[in-house]
Amino acid sequence: MIQSATHRPTARRASQATFRLSAGALVAACAIGTATAQQPAPVREAKAIDALSAMGEYLRSLKSYALHADTTIDEVLESGQKVQFGGTVDYRVQMPDRLRAEMRTDRRQRDIVYDGKTITQYAPRMGYYASIPAPPTIPEALILVDQKYAVELPLADLFLWGTPKAGLDDIKEAVYIGPAQIGGRTCDQYAYRQAGVDWQVWIQSGKQPLPCKLVITTTSEPAQPQYAAVLKWDLAPKLGATTFRFTPPKGAQRIEIAPVPAGK
């Protein structure tokens, strides 16, 4: 996944008990302990994989849309304690080569504007912006800025699902959890696991299998920080001629953005 916290889970309850073990019972208990220590075989349900494919196919069929997401993200302090920050993401999209993203969190603000030829990042609070030439499609542009410039867009995987870059083969475990209600919408909850990441997605039931909620847990870090987003879709947005055009505000200063050094 491009997004990292960038999926799933079986809940277990622990109980305490006191045993008086005879010699024979101790042997039996040791045998049980050995058996339960074995990890269960990974489960990769076809239904859960098919749900991602259907969602991706539907997303790729959309010609234009607006998306609002309420987000939370964990950050880990030097002490090891996790703290959580809230935010919002607003996308306006016209496939295959127009995008505007406005990201607002408790800590920073960023705007991204892509017009099919150039992608621009603007920091409203600081008044700086940087523009670079970009490939001719949204997925290619997002991969470029992520890999070459370390600029990650929240929910960037929305533009990769349903394409060869979706990474379905990287999923080691996949299960259907059950039905759920997200913001008054009936959804189906699925959970996935891949190297370093557990993630969950709630997909709207019916003929419009849109993702309604996403939770990503970074399991490669000891604190296991999470990123969560609740999504609201507008499939008939009003997009004007200037929606995907970046015009520097008065006083904004253009800066150069340096590529990430090779090997980092």
WODA-V730808 format. One record per backbone hydrogen bond with DSSP energy under -0.5 kcal/mol. NH is the residue of the N-H (numbers start at 1). CO is the residue of the C=O. E is the energy in kcal/mol with one decimal. If there is no record, write none. Layout:
BEGIN
NH & CO & E
NH & CO & E
END
This chain:
BEGIN
11 & 9 & -0.6
21 & 19 & -0.6
22 & 20 & -0.5
26 & 22 & -2.4
27 & 23 & -1.6
28 & 24 & -1.9
29 & 25 & -2.7
30 & 26 & -2.3
31 & 27 & -2.0
32 & 28 & -2.3
33 & 29 & -2.6
34 & 30 & -2.1
35 & 31 & -1.9
36 & 32 & -2.6
37 & 33 & -1.2
38 & 34 & -0.6
38 & 35 & -1.0
45 & 174 & -3.2
49 & 45 & -1.7
50 & 46 & -3.0
51 & 47 & -1.8
52 & 48 & -1.3
53 & 49 & -2.0
54 & 50 & -2.6
55 & 51 & -2.3
56 & 52 & -2.7
57 & 53 & -2.5
58 & 54 & -2.1
59 & 55 & -2.6
60 & 56 & -2.3
61 & 57 & -0.8
61 & 58 & -0.8
62 & 58 & -0.6
62 & 59 & -1.1
65 & 93 & -1.9
66 & 234 & -2.7
67 & 91 & -2.6
68 & 232 & -2.7
69 & 89 & -2.6
70 & 230 & -2.1
71 & 69 & -0.6
71 & 87 & -2.6
72 & 228 & -2.3
73 & 85 & -2.3
74 & 226 & -2.4
75 & 83 & -3.0
77 & 75 & -0.6
77 & 81 & -3.2
80 & 77 & -2.0
83 & 75 & -2.9
85 & 73 & -2.5
87 & 71 & -1.9
88 & 104 & -3.1
89 & 69 & -2.1
90 & 102 & -2.1
91 & 67 & -2.9
92 & 100 & -2.3
93 & 65 & -2.8
94 & 98 & -2.3
95 & 63 & -2.5
97 & 94 & -0.6
98 & 94 & -1.5
99 & 114 & -2.2
100 & 92 & -2.2
101 & 112 & -2.9
102 & 90 & -2.4
103 & 110 & -3.3
104 & 88 & -2.6
105 & 108 & -2.4
106 & 86 & -1.7
110 & 103 & -2.3
111 & 122 & -2.4
112 & 101 & -2.8
113 & 120 & -2.3
114 & 99 & -3.1
115 & 118 & -1.9
119 & 132 & -2.4
120 & 113 & -2.8
121 & 130 & -2.5
122 & 111 & -2.6
123 & 128 & -3.0
124 & 122 & -0.7
127 & 123 & -2.6
128 & 123 & -0.9
129 & 253 & -1.9
130 & 121 & -2.2
132 & 119 & -2.0
134 & 117 & -3.0
138 & 96 & -2.4
141 & 137 & -2.3
142 & 138 & -2.6
143 & 139 & -2.2
144 & 140 & -2.2
145 & 141 & -2.3
146 & 142 & -1.7
147 & 143 & -2.8
148 & 144 & -2.9
149 & 144 & -0.6
149 & 145 & -0.7
150 & 146 & -0.9
151 & 145 & -2.7
152 & 150 & -0.7
156 & 153 & -1.4
158 & 155 & -1.9
159 & 156 & -1.8
160 & 157 & -1.5
161 & 157 & -2.2
163 & 160 & -1.9
166 & 163 & -2.0
167 & 164 & -0.6
170 & 167 & -1.5
171 & 168 & -1.4
172 & 193 & -2.6
173 & 193 & -1.8
174 & 43 & -2.7
175 & 191 & -2.5
177 & 175 & -0.5
177 & 189 & -2.8
178 & 189 & -1.3
180 & 187 & -2.3
182 & 180 & -0.5
182 & 185 & -2.5
185 & 182 & -1.8
187 & 180 & -3.3
187 & 185 & -0.5
188 & 203 & -2.4
189 & 178 & -3.1
190 & 201 & -2.4
191 & 175 & -2.5
192 & 7 & -6.7
192 & 199 & -3.3
193 & 173 & -2.2
194 & 197 & -2.8
197 & 194 & -2.2
198 & 217 & -2.5
199 & 192 & -2.4
200 & 215 & -2.7
201 & 190 & -2.0
202 & 213 & -2.4
203 & 188 & -2.8
203 & 201 & -0.6
204 & 210 & -3.2
205 & 186 & -2.7
210 & 208 & -2.7
212 & 202 & -3.7
213 & 202 & -1.1
214 & 229 & -2.4
215 & 200 & -2.2
216 & 227 & -3.1
217 & 198 & -3.4
218 & 225 & -2.5
219 & 196 & -1.1
219 & 217 & -1.1
220 & 196 & -1.4
221 & 218 & -0.9
224 & 221 & -1.4
227 & 216 & -2.4
228 & 72 & -2.7
229 & 214 & -2.4
230 & 70 & -2.2
231 & 212 & -2.7
231 & 229 & -0.5
232 & 68 & -2.8
234 & 66 & -2.6
239 & 237 & -0.8
240 & 238 & -0.5
243 & 240 & -1.1
245 & 242 & -1.6
247 & 245 & -0.7
248 & 246 & -0.5
252 & 249 & -2.3
253 & 127 & -3.2
255 & 129 & -2.9
258 & 256 & -0.5
260 & 148 & -3.3
264 & 261 & -1.7
END
